[in-house]
Amino acid sequence: MIVIKVVISLLILSWVYTLQAQPYAFITNQGNDSVSVIDTHTNKVIKTIRVGNKPAGVVVSNDSKRVYISNPESQDISVIDTESLSVIKTINVGEGPLAIAISPDDESVYVADWYEDNVYIIDTDSLNVKIKISVGDSPSGVVADPNGLFLYVANRDDNTVMIIDLSDNMIINIINVGKAPFGITIDAERKELYSANVQSGDVSVIDLYQKKTIKHIKVGDFPYAIEVDKKNNLLFVTNQRSNTVSVIDRNILKTISHIEVGEYPEGISLHPDKNRLYVANWFDNIVSVIDVNSLEVIDEIETGDGSRAYGQFISKN
């Protein structure tokens, strides 16, 4: 009887630890075809998961049960179960899947194909591609409207952002932005979309009421990814050639600070506690952790070879 009680107690403790361990950060390592899983309570890598070839993009489902990884070289998507921390499915898609996003109801995953100039929509129940939409030249960024109405696609080589109406999957607007847009993000409450433009070294602010660019904000050299901090009304932008994160005050739409991080930062995600920002540094294989209140790096985490983590890579619970 005592042995049974001990076993039950251990199982309960294990279950409680599993619940407490999330949020996790899922970091794609392009150099060794893997994903590093970081327990953000301890800022330690707890597991490395093998995925497809040259993983780059990542998105965690809103219920935090799955992670979707884009593998451009093997032309597929790895689906990771966050409970077992293992790949449960590989989905063949396009010629060069890169940017990846998910619908607010977790029913659809959107994949931008860098080489074929398409966006693929994957049904998350069947885990099959259900729709293909032709977009602009070299689609590099994709984000879903939190209301589930629209999809936004940044086309790097024609300097535009497209708006797709998800009721019929038709392109309804094409907006000119800066040169070579890459990462994009949205604030649906403010009706603003933000585009990090690699070659012009700025961020375009798009007014979604007017459906036009209203401001270009200079940042660092080669801005790639962008994150919104609604609590502090800030934008954070990774600058690859500057090895910095630019901080933009959204009240005045100006850059107010630059934070030094690792070499060639790319992916950037805000922790659910809204106090920490995680930045994947592609060339020195670390993740920098930034305190969003002090705007200082407070930790560095060693990951795998070529950490990109392009997308929303932190689970919500």
Secondary structure, 3 states (H helix, E strand, C coil): CHHHHHHHHHHHHHHHHHHHHCCEEEEEECCCCEEEEEECCCCEEEEEEECCCCCCEEEECCCCCEEEEEECCCCEEEEEECCCCEEEEEEECCCCEEEEEECCCCCEEEEEECCCCEEEEEECCCCEEEEEEECCCCEEEEEECCCCCEEEEEEHHHCEEEEEECCCCEEEEEEECCCCEEEEEEECCCCEEEEEECCCCEEEEEECCCCEEEEEEECCCCEEEEEEECCCCEEEEEECCCCEEEEEECCCCEEEEEEECCCCEEEEEECCCCCEEEEEECCCCEEEEEECCCCEEEEEEECCCCECCEEECECCC
